[in-house]
Amino acid sequence: VWVYQLLESWDAGLRGALDRHAQVWDQAGAELARSDDIRLRLTDSGAASLPLTLARILAVAALGLAAFAWVCRANRAWLGRVMQGPRSSQFGRPGLILLRIAGEALAVAAFLTVAFASFLAIVPGAGAAHAMGLVTITSLTYCLLVIGAVDVLLSPRTPALRLVPLDGPVAGLLYGSLWAVTVCGTVLAVCSVVLVQIAGAPALGSLIYAAAGPATGLILVNLILRVRRHIEHGQDAPPCDTRPSLLARTWHYPALAYALGIGGYWSVQAMAGSTTILDLVLSLFLIPGCVGADLWIRRLLAHAAGEDRQIIHLDAQEPQDGAHPAPCAEGGAGSGAGDQRRGIRYFIPLIRKALRVVLVGFAAFAVLRMWGVEIPLGWLLARNVLSVLLVVVGGLLLWEVVRIRIDRRLSEEAMLPGEEMEEGGGAGGSRSATLLMLLRKFLLCVIVVIGGLVVLSSLGVDIAPLIAGAGVVGLAIGFGAQTLVKDIISGVFFLIDDAFRVGDYVEAGTAKGTVEQISLRSMKLRHPRGMVFTIPYGGLKILQNYSRDYIISKLDFRVRYDADIDKIRKIIKRINKELMANEEISRGMLSDIKSMGVRKMEDSAMILRIKFKTVPGHQFLVEKELYRRVQEAFKAGGIEFAHRNVTVYFPPEVQAAV
């Protein structure tokens, strides 16, 4: 029944459209018969002045377009110098794209300014010529905006800034076709508006307006035929398989039928006055738009999974052969990206297939809806499923981008690999790395919560009670878990005070070790012997940090009472010069090695002290080398270390008796 009603409505609509089509042709013939009246309406001073009026309007357009071309050329030259100069790394690819967008906007503003100023000077008054000039300037402004947007997206002359993942020849062909469609549509739209609104010839205006359909269709047919070979040899297949797929060999047949069919159908509807130019544009580019969306989603998924790793040179003209990694090679860059990205790789094929199914359904229902065929259930299903998938994929991609950025920053902040950590720790980590670890966990929670709420809202669930209930539950948890709240609040203030960072060697009560991990409630310390201590922030009363600013080391030596103190001082000075000449040791020294003299006198030895100042963690290397050199220098100089012993005193009479 539904199919019968659909066919019946189509039949009635087609018959009515054909009748209106015949009426438009008859009315257009009548309007051509009174062409003199049309020419009089287009001028303010007689039909003879029409060529002069058109020449003035063309001069206004030419001056504006000349200003537009000059600004575009200057912007392109300046951007090329920036990309090839040392400042390209400062801007980065996003910054250069923003500069290019700003340049396109500046060029359109230059056109509008020059065209409007020359229009006021060349075409004075408020008659038909004035109206035609305003229509021309407005239409050309929209045309230049569209061309600028297409130029930014496809970037045929600057492949490094291309936003759409297309090869150079395909991008050039697509840009040329879109440029031709835009210019052709602008010219036909200006003529149609002038005939309908100013000349009083609606039938002729409708015919010209309807000609945009076949013209656009023919341009797209030319594009499809020219790009067919590029797509056949560049389909989405593993590089190891050189056989083109069936879709790559036959895709152009339905594409040609679709372009011609939509163009013809739009012409019929346009002559009937039941459609607009927007329907034509959306109908022609809906399918390519869905294909482009699929390319973008696959590129983003591959980037999130670490499978797309290529270096983009900002001064390059085209990617060189071999710039892309070979997915067919086992153990390549994509497979060795790390364990952290393996989780998302398991879901990428499923996500890609689901999105393709939804995109196909969305495109089909959108085309039917655009041309008046209502399928509420199917449209609702496709829209809701697409919304849910887009939210899920968007949240997943957002998390992957955030995680990759944070992990990259953490890897830059990480300490260089060296010897195993000794007791006393090293220089520790940075504050930004410590806060980034907490920020990563916080952003994950935020993305999951917001994504879940948006998905529920897309499915029609009222999320206001859920938000209110979450607030009540959070309040109840806060009252019932005061210790947990105490730990969290204490940790916040510890981090604000910058009391410790990841990588610092700290001592908290009886526990000491390197800060290995922090969370909202506790931190984990790794002891030099390998044990791990988990300490809640609320239990921290006093915390000693051994990895801040500097370490002052004081070494004590026991020497005999008959040792020469001045000689020892000279030996320490010589050792200090030798160590300062050693680049590996001196780079961590903050002061000279100094002899502090005799610290105290004991029963069997004098205690001498040596002091020096180093960066945290470097004192161990200095101590090892200093102990070795002092032992060798004392031995060579005849200075003996004092060993602990007991001296027995015999009175003289006892000695005589013995």
Buried (B, 14 or more C-beta within 10 A) or exposed (E): EEEEEBEEEEEEBEEEBEEBBEEBEEBBEEBEEEEEEBBBBBBBEEBEBBEEBBEBBEBBBEBBBBBBEEBBEBBBEEBEEBBEEEEBEEBEBEBBBEBBBEBBEBBBBBBBEBBBBBBEEBBEEEBBBBBBBBBBBEBBBBBBBBBBBBBBBBBBBBBBBBEBEBBBBBBBBBBBBBBBBBBBBBBBBBBBBBBBEBBBBBBBBBBBBBBBBBBBBBBBBBBBEBBBEBBBEBBEEEEEEEEBEEEBBEBBEEBBEBBBEBBBBBBBBBBBEBBEBEBBBBBBBBBEBBBBBBBEBBBBBBBBBBBBEEEEBBEBEEBEEEEEBEBEEEEBBBBEBEEEBEEBBEBBEEBBEBBBBBBBBBBBBBBBBBBEEEBEEBBEBBBBBBBBBBBBBBBBBBBBEBBBEBBEBBEEBEBEEEEEBEEBBBBBBBBBBBBBBBEBEEBEEEBEEEBBBBBBBBEEEEBEEBEEEEEEEEEEEEEEEEEBBBBBEBBEEBBEEEBBBBBBBBBBEEBBBBBEEBBBBBBBBBBBEEEEBEBBBBBBEEBEBBBBEEBEBEBEBBBEEEBEEEBBBBBBBEBBEBBEEEEEBEEBBEEBBBBBEBEEEEEBBBBBBBBBBBBBBBBBBBBEBBEEBBEEBBEEBEBEBBEEEEEEEEEEEEEEEE
